[in-house]
């Protein structure tokens, strides 16, 4: 799923998404509805992309290509 978005990312493009922090992944409704965690996916791609997450709840993640 992550690659569906990153494949469309231009060299100077930016992906901005809600979520990405540990606390956001473990918020009550994420657990109640068995939603997949975002942070482990971001951690898997941290060497391939510039990934910066800001805030706790809500959190915002900004993704750009490595140069």
CHARMM-style PDB file with segment names, atoms N, HN, CA, C and O in Angstrom:
ATOM      1  N   UNK     1       0.826  -1.198   0.000  1.00  0.00      PROA
ATOM      2  CA  UNK     1       0.000   0.000   0.000  1.00  0.00      PROA
ATOM      3  C   UNK     1       0.869   1.260   0.000  1.00  0.00      PROA
ATOM      4  O   UNK     1       0.588   2.201  -0.742  1.00  0.00      PROA
ATOM      5  N   UNK     2       1.921   1.287   0.825  1.00  0.00      PROA
ATOM      6  HN  UNK     2       2.149   0.522   1.428  1.00  0.00      PROA
ATOM      7  CA  UNK     2       2.803   2.449   0.903  1.00  0.00      PROA
ATOM      8  C   UNK     2       3.387   2.763  -0.466  1.00  0.00      PROA
ATOM      9  O   UNK     2       3.474   3.926  -0.858  1.00  0.00      PROA
ATOM     10  N   UNK     3       3.787   1.719  -1.196  1.00  0.00      PROA
ATOM     11  HN  UNK     3       3.715   0.773  -0.878  1.00  0.00      PROA
ATOM     12  CA  UNK     3       4.391   1.922  -2.510  1.00  0.00      PROA
ATOM     13  C   UNK     3       3.393   2.450  -3.532  1.00  0.00      PROA
ATOM     14  O   UNK     3       3.805   3.035  -4.534  1.00  0.00      PROA
ATOM     15  N   UNK     4       2.112   2.266  -3.314  1.00  0.00      PROA
ATOM     16  HN  UNK     4       1.777   1.791  -2.500  1.00  0.00      PROA
ATOM     17  CA  UNK     4       1.113   2.851  -4.222  1.00  0.00      PROA
ATOM     18  C   UNK     4       1.245   4.369  -4.246  1.00  0.00      PROA
ATOM     19  O   UNK     4       1.028   4.999  -5.281  1.00  0.00      PROA
ATOM     20  N   UNK     5       1.598   4.948  -3.117  1.00  0.00      PROA
ATOM     21  HN  UNK     5       1.775   4.436  -2.276  1.00  0.00      PROA
ATOM     22  CA  UNK     5       1.753   6.405  -3.026  1.00  0.00      PROA
ATOM     23  C   UNK     5       3.149   6.842  -3.436  1.00  0.00      PROA
ATOM     24  O   UNK     5       3.299   7.818  -4.170  1.00  0.00      PROA
ATOM     25  N   UNK     6       4.171   6.134  -2.973  1.00  0.00      PROA
ATOM     26  HN  UNK     6       4.049   5.341  -2.377  1.00  0.00      PROA
ATOM     27  CA  UNK     6       5.542   6.563  -3.264  1.00  0.00      PROA
ATOM     28  C   UNK     6       5.893   6.386  -4.737  1.00  0.00      PROA
ATOM     29  O   UNK     6       6.742   7.115  -5.250  1.00  0.00      PROA
ATOM     30  N   UNK     7       5.268   5.441  -5.430  1.00  0.00      PROA
ATOM     31  HN  UNK     7       4.578   4.849  -5.014  1.00  0.00      PROA
ATOM     32  CA  UNK     7       5.507   5.278  -6.868  1.00  0.00      PROA
ATOM     33  C   UNK     7       5.050   6.500  -7.658  1.00  0.00      PROA
ATOM     34  O   UNK     7       5.556   6.749  -8.752  1.00  0.00      PROA
ATOM     35  N   UNK     8       4.113   7.254  -7.126  1.00  0.00      PROA
ATOM     36  HN  UNK     8       3.702   7.051  -6.237  1.00  0.00      PROA
ATOM     37  CA  UNK     8       3.594   8.450  -7.789  1.00  0.00      PROA
ATOM     38  C   UNK     8       4.355   9.719  -7.400  1.00  0.00      PROA
ATOM     39  O   UNK     8       4.108  10.787  -7.959  1.00  0.00      PROA
ATOM     40  N   UNK     9       5.277   9.602  -6.445  1.00  0.00      PROA
ATOM     41  HN  UNK     9       5.478   8.734  -5.991  1.00  0.00      PROA
ATOM     42  CA  UNK     9       5.995  10.751  -5.912  1.00  0.00      PROA
ATOM     43  C   UNK     9       7.047  11.242  -6.908  1.00  0.00      PROA
ATOM     44  O   UNK     9       7.953  10.494  -7.277  1.00  0.00      PROA
ATOM     45  N   UNK    10       6.929  12.482  -7.336  1.00  0.00      PROA
ATOM     46  HN  UNK    10       6.193  13.089  -7.036  1.00  0.00      PROA
ATOM     47  CA  UNK    10       7.905  13.083  -8.238  1.00  0.00      PROA
ATOM     48  C   UNK    10       9.184  13.384  -7.463  1.00  0.00      PROA
ATOM     49  O   UNK    10       9.186  13.360  -6.232  1.00  0.00      PROA
ATOM     50  N   UNK    11      10.262  13.667  -8.174  1.00  0.00      PROA
ATOM     51  HN  UNK    11      10.260  13.687  -9.174  1.00  0.00      PROA
ATOM     52  CA  UNK    11      11.551  13.927  -7.527  1.00  0.00      PROA
ATOM     53  C   UNK    11      11.471  15.059  -6.508  1.00  0.00      PROA
ATOM     54  O   UNK    11      12.118  14.991  -5.462  1.00  0.00      PROA
ATOM     55  N   UNK    12      10.699  16.084  -6.792  1.00  0.00      PROA
ATOM     56  HN  UNK    12      10.174  16.140  -7.641  1.00  0.00      PROA
ATOM     57  CA  UNK    12      10.568  17.209  -5.864  1.00  0.00      PROA
ATOM     58  C   UNK    12       9.208  17.204  -5.153  1.00  0.00      PROA
ATOM     59  O   UNK    12       8.801  18.218  -4.585  1.00  0.00      PROA
ATOM     60  N   UNK    13       8.519  16.082  -5.183  1.00  0.00      PROA
ATOM     61  HN  UNK    13       8.850  15.258  -5.644  1.00  0.00      PROA
ATOM     62  CA  UNK    13       7.190  15.982  -4.589  1.00  0.00      PROA
ATOM     63  C   UNK    13       7.223  15.752  -3.089  1.00  0.00      PROA
ATOM     64  O   UNK    13       8.259  15.422  -2.511  1.00  0.00      PROA
ATOM     65  N   UNK    14       6.066  15.936  -2.475  1.00  0.00      PROA
ATOM     66  HN  UNK    14       5.224  16.205  -2.944  1.00  0.00      PROA
ATOM     67  CA  UNK    14       5.904  15.778  -1.030  1.00  0.00      PROA
ATOM     68  C   UNK    14       4.623  14.989  -0.768  1.00  0.00      PROA
ATOM     69  O   UNK    14       3.583  15.256  -1.370  1.00  0.00      PROA
ATOM     70  N   UNK    15       4.710  14.036   0.119  1.00  0.00      PROA
ATOM     71  HN  UNK    15       5.555  13.819   0.608  1.00  0.00      PROA
ATOM     72  CA  UNK    15       3.523  13.342   0.620  1.00  0.00      PROA
ATOM     73  C   UNK    15       3.301  13.839   2.039  1.00  0.00      PROA
ATOM     74  O   UNK    15       4.212  13.789   2.866  1.00  0.00      PROA
ATOM     75  N   UNK    16       2.095  14.318   2.325  1.00  0.00      PROA
ATOM     76  HN  UNK    16       1.355  14.358   1.654  1.00  0.00      PROA
ATOM     77  CA  UNK    16       1.723  14.746   3.672  1.00  0.00      PROA
ATOM     78  C   UNK    16       0.582  13.846   4.118  1.00  0.00      PROA
ATOM     79  O   UNK    16      -0.448  13.755   3.451  1.00  0.00      PROA
ATOM     80  N   UNK    17       0.772  13.188   5.241  1.00  0.00      PROA
ATOM     81  HN  UNK    17       1.609  13.262   5.783  1.00  0.00      PROA
ATOM     82  CA  UNK    17      -0.265  12.282   5.717  1.00  0.00      PROA
ATOM     83  C   UNK    17      -0.512  12.461   7.210  1.00  0.00      PROA
ATOM     84  O   UNK    17       0.391  12.821   7.965  1.00  0.00      PROA
ATOM     85  N   UNK    18      -1.725  12.207   7.614  1.00  0.00      PROA
ATOM     86  HN  UNK    18      -2.459  11.914   7.000  1.00  0.00      PROA
ATOM     87  CA  UNK    18      -2.069  12.250   9.033  1.00  0.00      PROA
ATOM     88  C   UNK    18      -1.658  10.919   9.632  1.00  0.00      PROA
ATOM     89  O   UNK    18      -1.903   9.864   9.048  1.00  0.00      PROA
ATOM     90  N   UNK    19      -1.029  10.973  10.807  1.00  0.00      PROA
ATOM     91  HN  UNK    19      -0.831  11.831  11.281  1.00  0.00      PROA
ATOM     92  CA  UNK    19      -0.598   9.763  11.488  1.00  0.00      PROA
ATOM     93  C   UNK    19       0.898   9.549  11.348  1.00  0.00      PROA
ATOM     94  O   UNK    19       1.606  10.341  10.726  1.00  0.00      PROA
ATOM     95  N   UNK    20       1.357   8.465  11.939  1.00  0.00      PROA
ATOM     96  HN  UNK    20       0.782   7.821  12.444  1.00  0.00      PROA
ATOM     97  CA  UNK    20       2.766   8.106  11.844  1.00  0.00      PROA
ATOM     98  C   UNK    20       3.485   8.029  13.175  1.00  0.00      PROA
ATOM     99  O   UNK    20       4.588   7.485  13.244  1.00  0.00      PROA
ATOM    100  N   UNK    21       2.887   8.561  14.241  1.00  0.00      PROA
ATOM    101  HN  UNK    21       1.992   9.003  14.185  1.00  0.00      PROA
ATOM    102  CA  UNK    21       3.536   8.486  15.553  1.00  0.00      PROA
ATOM    103  C   UNK    21       3.116   7.199  16.274  1.00  0.00      PROA
ATOM    104  O   UNK    21       2.072   6.619  15.976  1.00  0.00      PROA
ATOM    105  N   UNK    22       3.939   6.773  17.215  1.00  0.00      PROA
ATOM    106  HN  UNK    22       4.787   7.245  17.457  1.00  0.00      PROA
ATOM    107  CA  UNK    22       3.635   5.592  18.022  1.00  0.00      PROA
ATOM    108  C   UNK    22       2.307   5.781  18.761  1.00  0.00      PROA
ATOM    109  O   UNK    22       1.467   4.882  18.778  1.00  0.00      PROA
ATOM    110  N   UNK    23       2.123   6.959  19.373  1.00  0.00      PROA
ATOM    111  HN  UNK    23       2.806   7.690  19.360  1.00  0.00      PROA
ATOM    112  CA  UNK    23       0.902   7.220  20.143  1.00  0.00      PROA
ATOM    113  C   UNK    23      -0.335   7.202  19.263  1.00  0.00      PROA
ATOM    114  O   UNK    23      -1.384   6.711  19.678  1.00  0.00      PROA
ATOM    115  N   UNK    24      -0.225   7.729  18.060  1.00  0.00      PROA
ATOM    116  HN  UNK    24       0.627   8.128  17.723  1.00  0.00      PROA
ATOM    117  CA  UNK    24      -1.365   7.744  17.134  1.00  0.00      PROA
ATOM    118  C   UNK    24      -1.728   6.315  16.725  1.00  0.00      PROA
ATOM    119  O   UNK    24      -2.908   5.985  16.599  1.00  0.00      PROA
ATOM    120  N   UNK    25      -0.717   5.471  16.520  1.00  0.00      PROA
ATOM    121  HN  UNK    25       0.241   5.739  16.623  1.00  0.00      PROA
ATOM    122  CA  UNK    25      -0.976   4.079  16.154  1.00  0.00      PROA
ATOM    123  C   UNK    25      -1.674   3.310  17.272  1.00  0.00      PROA
ATOM    124  O   UNK    25      -2.337   2.306  17.011  1.00  0.00      PROA
ATOM    125  N   UNK    26      -1.533   3.768  18.508  1.00  0.00      PROA
ATOM    126  HN  UNK    26      -0.994   4.584  18.720  1.00  0.00      PROA
ATOM    127  CA  UNK    26      -2.098   3.047  19.648  1.00  0.00      PROA
ATOM    128  C   UNK    26      -3.276   3.755  20.288  1.00  0.00      PROA
ATOM    129  O   UNK    26      -3.639   3.455  21.425  1.00  0.00      PROA
ATOM    130  N   UNK    27      -3.875   4.690  19.569  1.00  0.00      PROA
ATOM    131  HN  UNK    27      -3.580   4.934  18.645  1.00  0.00      PROA
ATOM    132  CA  UNK    27      -5.052   5.384  20.063  1.00  0.00      PROA
ATOM    133  C   UNK    27      -6.223   4.391  20.131  1.00  0.00      PROA
ATOM    134  O   UNK    27      -6.256   3.413  19.383  1.00  0.00      PROA
ATOM    135  N   UNK    28      -7.157   4.641  21.006  1.00  0.00      PROA
ATOM    136  HN  UNK    28      -7.131   5.435  21.613  1.00  0.00      PROA
ATOM    137  CA  UNK    28      -8.245   3.701  21.314  1.00  0.00      PROA
ATOM    138  C   UNK    28      -8.974   3.199  20.071  1.00  0.00      PROA
ATOM    139  O   UNK    28      -9.172   1.991  19.940  1.00  0.00      PROA
ATOM    140  N   UNK    29      -9.376   4.068  19.164  1.00  0.00      PROA
ATOM    141  HN  UNK    29      -9.215   5.049  19.271  1.00  0.00      PROA
ATOM    142  CA  UNK    29     -10.174   3.616  18.023  1.00  0.00      PROA
ATOM    143  C   UNK    29      -9.351   2.797  17.030  1.00  0.00      PROA
ATOM    144  O   UNK    29      -9.907   1.956  16.324  1.00  0.00      PROA
ATOM    145  N   UNK    30      -8.031   3.026  16.962  1.00  0.00      PROA
ATOM    146  HN  UNK    30      -7.579   3.710  17.535  1.00  0.00      PROA
ATOM    147  CA  UNK    30      -7.182   2.216  16.078  1.00  0.00      PROA
ATOM    148  C   UNK    30      -7.153   0.770  16.578  1.00  0.00      PROA
ATOM    149  O   UNK    30      -7.190  -0.175  15.789  1.00  0.00      PROA
ATOM    150  N   UNK    31      -7.088   0.619  17.883  1.00  0.00      PROA
ATOM    151  HN  UNK    31      -7.058   1.386  18.523  1.00  0.00      PROA
ATOM    152  CA  UNK    31      -7.069  -0.716  18.481  1.00  0.00      PROA
ATOM    153  C   UNK    31      -8.456  -1.362  18.386  1.00  0.00      PROA
ATOM    154  O   UNK    31      -8.580  -2.530  18.018  1.00  0.00      PROA
ATOM    155  N   UNK    32      -9.488  -0.596  18.720  1.00  0.00      PROA
ATOM    156  HN  UNK    32      -9.387   0.352  19.019  1.00  0.00      PROA
ATOM    157  CA  UNK    32     -10.861  -1.114  18.703  1.00  0.00      PROA
ATOM    158  C   UNK    32     -11.246  -1.653  17.331  1.00  0.00      PROA
ATOM    159  O   UNK    32     -11.874  -2.707  17.229  1.00  0.00      PROA
ATOM    160  N   UNK    33     -10.871  -0.930  16.272  1.00  0.00      PROA
ATOM    161  HN  UNK    33     -10.361  -0.073  16.354  1.00  0.00      PROA
ATOM    162  CA  UNK    33     -11.243  -1.331  14.914  1.00  0.00      PROA
ATOM    163  C   UNK    33     -10.134  -2.095  14.195  1.00  0.00      PROA
ATOM    164  O   UNK    33     -10.195  -2.299  12.983  1.00  0.00      PROA
ATOM    165  N   UNK    34      -9.113  -2.519  14.960  1.00  0.00      PROA
ATOM    166  HN  UNK    34      -9.063  -2.354  15.945  1.00  0.00      PROA
ATOM    167  CA  UNK    34      -8.035  -3.355  14.427  1.00  0.00      PROA
ATOM    168  C   UNK    34      -7.400  -2.751  13.169  1.00  0.00      PROA
ATOM    169  O   UNK    34      -7.188  -3.451  12.178  1.00  0.00      PROA
ATOM    170  N   UNK    35      -7.101  -1.459  13.214  1.00  0.00      PROA
ATOM    171  HN  UNK    35      -7.273  -0.890  14.018  1.00  0.00      PROA
ATOM    172  CA  UNK    35      -6.488  -0.759  12.078  1.00  0.00      PROA
ATOM    173  C   UNK    35      -4.981  -1.020  12.063  1.00  0.00      PROA
ATOM    174  O   UNK    35      -4.362  -1.130  13.122  1.00  0.00      PROA
ATOM    175  N   UNK    36      -4.394  -1.118  10.887  1.00  0.00      PROA
ATOM    176  HN  UNK    36      -4.896  -1.028  10.027  1.00  0.00      PROA
ATOM    177  CA  UNK    36      -2.949  -1.372  10.815  1.00  0.00      PROA
ATOM    178  C   UNK    36      -2.143  -0.164  11.294  1.00  0.00      PROA
ATOM    179  O   UNK    36      -2.536   0.985  11.095  1.00  0.00      PROA
ATOM    180  N   UNK    37      -1.025  -0.449  11.917  1.00  0.00      PROA
ATOM    181  HN  UNK    37      -0.705  -1.383  12.079  1.00  0.00      PROA
ATOM    182  CA  UNK    37      -0.152   0.607  12.427  1.00  0.00      PROA
ATOM    183  C   UNK    37       0.659   1.204  11.274  1.00  0.00      PROA
ATOM    184  O   UNK    37       1.063   0.496  10.351  1.00  0.00      PROA
ATOM    185  N   UNK    38       0.890   2.515  11.343  1.00  0.00      PROA
ATOM    186  HN  UNK    38       0.563   3.091  12.093  1.00  0.00      PROA
ATOM    187  CA  UNK    38       1.616   3.227  10.302  1.00  0.00      PROA
ATOM    188  C   UNK    38       3.115   3.275  10.600  1.00  0.00      PROA
ATOM    189  O   UNK    38       3.930   3.131   9.689  1.00  0.00      PROA
ATOM    190  N   UNK    39       3.478   3.473  11.851  1.00  0.00      PROA
ATOM    191  HN  UNK    39       2.816   3.590  12.590  1.00  0.00      PROA
ATOM    192  CA  UNK    39       4.891   3.668  12.215  1.00  0.00      PROA
ATOM    193  C   UNK    39       5.797   2.538  11.739  1.00  0.00      PROA
ATOM    194  O   UNK    39       6.866   2.827  11.202  1.00  0.00      PROA
ATOM    195  N   UNK    40       5.428   1.257  11.905  1.00  0.00      PROA
ATOM    196  HN  UNK    40       4.560   1.022  12.342  1.00  0.00      PROA
ATOM    197  CA  UNK    40       6.316   0.197  11.420  1.00  0.00      PROA
ATOM    198  C   UNK    40       6.578   0.270   9.906  1.00  0.00      PROA
ATOM    199  O   UNK    40       7.673  -0.053   9.446  1.00  0.00      PROA
ATOM    200  N   UNK    41       5.594   0.686   9.160  1.00  0.00      PROA
ATOM    201  HN  UNK    41       4.704   0.950   9.534  1.00  0.00      PROA
ATOM    202  CA  UNK    41       5.770   0.836   7.710  1.00  0.00      PROA
ATOM    203  C   UNK    41       6.745   1.975   7.429  1.00  0.00      PROA
ATOM    204  O   UNK    41       7.643   1.838   6.598  1.00  0.00      PROA
ATOM    205  N   UNK    42       6.567   3.095   8.118  1.00  0.00      PROA
ATOM    206  HN  UNK    42       5.838   3.206   8.793  1.00  0.00      PROA
ATOM    207  CA  UNK    42       7.479   4.219   7.929  1.00  0.00      PROA
ATOM    208  C   UNK    42       8.902   3.839   8.322  1.00  0.00      PROA
ATOM    209  O   UNK    42       9.854   4.235   7.650  1.00  0.00      PROA
ATOM    210  N   UNK    43       9.058   3.083   9.395  1.00  0.00      PROA
ATOM    211  HN  UNK    43       8.284   2.761   9.941  1.00  0.00      PROA
ATOM    212  CA  UNK    43      10.382   2.639   9.829  1.00  0.00      PROA
ATOM    213  C   UNK    43      11.048   1.756   8.770  1.00  0.00      PROA
ATOM    214  O   UNK    43      12.266   1.811   8.596  1.00  0.00      PROA
ATOM    215  N   UNK    44      10.264   0.953   8.071  1.00  0.00      PROA
ATOM    216  HN  UNK    44       9.275   0.909   8.212  1.00  0.00      PROA
ATOM    217  CA  UNK    44      10.790   0.068   7.035  1.00  0.00      PROA
ATOM    218  C   UNK    44      11.380   0.853   5.855  1.00  0.00      PROA
ATOM    219  O   UNK    44      12.304   0.382   5.191  1.00  0.00      PROA
ATOM    220  N   UNK    45      10.840   2.050   5.602  1.00  0.00      PROA
ATOM    221  HN  UNK    45      10.090   2.432   6.142  1.00  0.00      PROA
ATOM    222  CA  UNK    45      11.256   2.844   4.446  1.00  0.00      PROA
ATOM    223  C   UNK    45      12.116   4.051   4.811  1.00  0.00      PROA
ATOM    224  O   UNK    45      12.377   4.895   3.954  1.00  0.00      PROA
ATOM    225  N   UNK    46      12.558   4.151   6.059  1.00  0.00      PROA
ATOM    226  HN  UNK    46      12.346   3.465   6.755  1.00  0.00      PROA
ATOM    227  CA  UNK    46      13.284   5.349   6.495  1.00  0.00      PROA
ATOM    228  C   UNK    46      14.633   5.524   5.812  1.00  0.00      PROA
ATOM    229  O   UNK    46      15.154   6.638   5.765  1.00  0.00      PROA
ATOM    230  N   UNK    47      15.209   4.451   5.283  1.00  0.00      PROA
ATOM    231  HN  UNK    47      14.785   3.546   5.322  1.00  0.00      PROA
ATOM    232  CA  UNK    47      16.476   4.564   4.572  1.00  0.00      PROA
ATOM    233  C   UNK    47      16.275   4.891   3.088  1.00  0.00      PROA
ATOM    234  O   UNK    47      17.214   5.311   2.413  1.00  0.00      PROA
ATOM    235  N   UNK    48      15.060   4.698   2.585  1.00  0.00      PROA
ATOM    236  HN  UNK    48      14.297   4.357   3.134  1.00  0.00      PROA
ATOM    237  CA  UNK    48      14.758   4.942   1.180  1.00  0.00      PROA
ATOM    238  C   UNK    48      14.188   6.339   0.953  1.00  0.00      PROA
ATOM    239  O   UNK    48      14.410   6.935  -0.102  1.00  0.00      PROA
ATOM    240  N   UNK    49      13.456   6.867   1.936  1.00  0.00      PROA
ATOM    241  HN  UNK    49      13.277   6.383   2.793  1.00  0.00      PROA
ATOM    242  CA  UNK    49      12.802   8.168   1.831  1.00  0.00      PROA
ATOM    243  C   UNK    49      13.151   9.031   3.042  1.00  0.00      PROA
ATOM    244  O   UNK    49      13.521   8.517   4.098  1.00  0.00      PROA
ATOM    245  N   UNK    50      13.029  10.341   2.877  1.00  0.00      PROA
ATOM    246  HN  UNK    50      12.729  10.759   2.019  1.00  0.00      PROA
ATOM    247  CA  UNK    50      13.105  11.262   4.015  1.00  0.00      PROA
ATOM    248  C   UNK    50      11.729  11.246   4.663  1.00  0.00      PROA
ATOM    249  O   UNK    50      10.748  11.659   4.044  1.00  0.00      PROA
ATOM    250  N   UNK    51      11.648  10.781   5.883  1.00  0.00      PROA
ATOM    251  HN  UNK    51      12.444  10.446   6.386  1.00  0.00      PROA
ATOM    252  CA  UNK    51      10.368  10.665   6.585  1.00  0.00      PROA
ATOM    253  C   UNK    51      10.484  11.409   7.904  1.00  0.00      PROA
ATOM    254  O   UNK    51      11.325  11.086   8.743  1.00  0.00      PROA
ATOM    255  N   UNK    52       9.621  12.418   8.079  1.00  0.00      PROA
ATOM    256  HN  UNK    52       8.937  12.680   7.398  1.00  0.00      PROA
ATOM    257  CA  UNK    52       9.617  13.220   9.304  1.00  0.00      PROA
ATOM    258  C   UNK    52       8.204  13.253   9.863  1.00  0.00      PROA
ATOM    259  O   UNK    52       7.264  13.649   9.175  1.00  0.00      PROA
ATOM    260  N   UNK    53       8.060  12.834  11.119  1.00  0.00      PROA
ATOM    261  HN  UNK    53       8.824  12.512  11.679  1.00  0.00      PROA
ATOM    262  CA  UNK    53       6.766  12.850  11.781  1.00  0.00      PROA
ATOM    263  C   UNK    53       6.793  13.907  12.873  1.00  0.00      PROA
ATOM    264  O   UNK    53       7.735  13.978  13.663  1.00  0.00      PROA
ATOM    265  N   UNK    54       5.749  14.726  12.908  1.00  0.00      PROA
ATOM    266  HN  UNK    54       4.984  14.668  12.266  1.00  0.00      PROA
ATOM    267  CA  UNK    54       5.636  15.823  13.863  1.00  0.00      PROA
ATOM    268  C   UNK    54       4.394  15.616  14.717  1.00  0.00      PROA
ATOM    269  O   UNK    54       3.340  15.229  14.211  1.00  0.00      PROA
ATOM    270  N   UNK    55       4.522  15.876  16.007  1.00  0.00      PROA
ATOM    271  HN  UNK    55       5.378  16.191  16.417  1.00  0.00      PROA
ATOM    272  CA  UNK    55       3.381  15.770  16.918  1.00  0.00      PROA
ATOM    273  C   UNK    55       3.179  14.362  17.427  1.00  0.00      PROA
ATOM    274  O   UNK    55       3.847  13.419  17.002  1.00  0.00      PROA
ATOM    275  N   UNK    56       2.248  14.245  18.339  1.00  0.00      PROA
ATOM    276  HN  UNK    56       1.705  15.011  18.684  1.00  0.00      PROA
ATOM    277  CA  UNK    56       1.957  12.956  18.970  1.00  0.00      PROA
ATOM    278  C   UNK    56       0.560  12.497  18.554  1.00  0.00      PROA
ATOM    279  O   UNK    56       0.414  11.506  17.839  1.00  0.00      PROA
ATOM    280  N   UNK    57      -0.459  13.218  19.004  1.00  0.00      PROA
ATOM    281  HN  UNK    57      -0.340  14.022  19.586  1.00  0.00      PROA
ATOM    282  CA  UNK    57      -1.847  12.964  18.599  1.00  0.00      PROA
ATOM    283  C   UNK    57      -2.519  14.314  18.408  1.00  0.00      PROA
ATOM    284  O   UNK    57      -2.716  15.006  19.406  1.00  0.00      PROA
ATOM    285  N   UNK    58      -2.873  14.730  17.246  1.00  0.00      PROA
ATOM    286  HN  UNK    58      -2.713  14.168  16.434  1.00  0.00      PROA
ATOM    287  CA  UNK    58      -2.625  14.010  15.996  1.00  0.00      PROA
ATOM    288  C   UNK    58      -1.176  14.199  15.569  1.00  0.00      PROA
ATOM    289  O   UNK    58      -0.507  15.137  16.004  1.00  0.00      PROA
ATOM    290  N   UNK    59      -0.717  13.331  14.744  1.00  0.00      PROA
ATOM    291  HN  UNK    59      -1.260  12.569  14.391  1.00  0.00      PROA
ATOM    292  CA  UNK    59       0.634  13.486  14.183  1.00  0.00      PROA
ATOM    293  C   UNK    59       0.508  13.668  12.673  1.00  0.00      PROA
ATOM    294  O   UNK    59      -0.447  13.212  12.045  1.00  0.00      PROA
ATOM    295  N   UNK    60       1.494  14.342  12.121  1.00  0.00      PROA
ATOM    296  HN  UNK    60       2.270  14.713  12.631  1.00  0.00      PROA
ATOM    297  CA  UNK    60       1.566  14.583  10.686  1.00  0.00      PROA
ATOM    298  C   UNK    60       2.907  14.051  10.214  1.00  0.00      PROA
ATOM    299  O   UNK    60       3.935  14.296  10.846  1.00  0.00      PROA
ATOM    300  N   UNK    61       2.901  13.333   9.121  1.00  0.00      PROA
ATOM    301  HN  UNK    61       2.066  13.134   8.607  1.00  0.00      PROA
ATOM    302  CA  UNK    61       4.133  12.805   8.544  1.00  0.00      PROA
ATOM    303  C   UNK    61       4.344  13.406   7.167  1.00  0.00      PROA
ATOM    304  O   UNK    61       3.423  13.473   6.354  1.00  0.00      PROA
ATOM    305  N   UNK    62       5.580  13.845   6.917  1.00  0.00      PROA
ATOM    306  HN  UNK    62       6.328  13.790   7.578  1.00  0.00      PROA
ATOM    307  CA  UNK    62       5.962  14.392   5.625  1.00  0.00      PROA
ATOM    308  C   UNK    62       7.012  13.470   5.024  1.00  0.00      PROA
ATOM    309  O   UNK    62       8.001  13.126   5.673  1.00  0.00      PROA
ATOM    310  N   UNK    63       6.782  13.073   3.768  1.00  0.00      PROA
ATOM    311  HN  UNK    63       5.980  13.352   3.241  1.00  0.00      PROA
ATOM    312  CA  UNK    63       7.675  12.143   3.087  1.00  0.00      PROA
ATOM    313  C   UNK    63       8.164  12.776   1.795  1.00  0.00      PROA
ATOM    314  O   UNK    63       7.369  13.288   1.007  1.00  0.00      PROA
ATOM    315  N   UNK    64       9.491  12.738   1.578  1.00  0.00      PROA
ATOM    316  HN  UNK    64      10.137  12.322   2.218  1.00  0.00      PROA
ATOM    317  CA  UNK    64      10.084  13.181   0.320  1.00  0.00      PROA
ATOM    318  C   UNK    64      11.113  12.136  -0.107  1.00  0.00      PROA
ATOM    319  O   UNK    64      11.516  11.278   0.678  1.00  0.00      PROA
ATOM    320  N   UNK    65      11.521  12.228  -1.355  1.00  0.00      PROA
ATOM    321  HN  UNK    65      11.194  12.925  -1.993  1.00  0.00      PROA
ATOM    322  CA  UNK    65      12.538  11.298  -1.862  1.00  0.00      PROA
ATOM    323  C   UNK    65      13.901  11.715  -1.334  1.00  0.00      PROA
ATOM    324  O   UNK    65      14.165  12.902  -1.145  1.00  0.00      PROA
ATOM    325  N   UNK    66      14.769  10.728  -1.096  1.00  0.00      PROA
ATOM    326  HN  UNK    66      14.554   9.764  -1.250  1.00  0.00      PROA
ATOM    327  CA  UNK    66      16.171  11.019  -0.781  1.00  0.00      PROA
ATOM    328  C   UNK    66      16.828  11.566  -2.041  1.00  0.00      PROA
ATOM    329  O   UNK    66      16.479  11.170  -3.153  1.00  0.00      PROA
ATOM    330  N   UNK    67      17.760  12.456  -1.868  1.00  0.00      PROA
ATOM    331  HN  UNK    67      18.044  12.778  -0.965  1.00  0.00      PROA
ATOM    332  CA  UNK    67      18.455  13.011  -3.045  1.00  0.00      PROA
ATOM    333  C   UNK    67      19.666  12.209  -3.374  1.00  0.00      PROA
ATOM    334  OT1 UNK    67      20.374  12.524  -4.331  1.00  0.00      PROA
TER     335      UNK     67
END
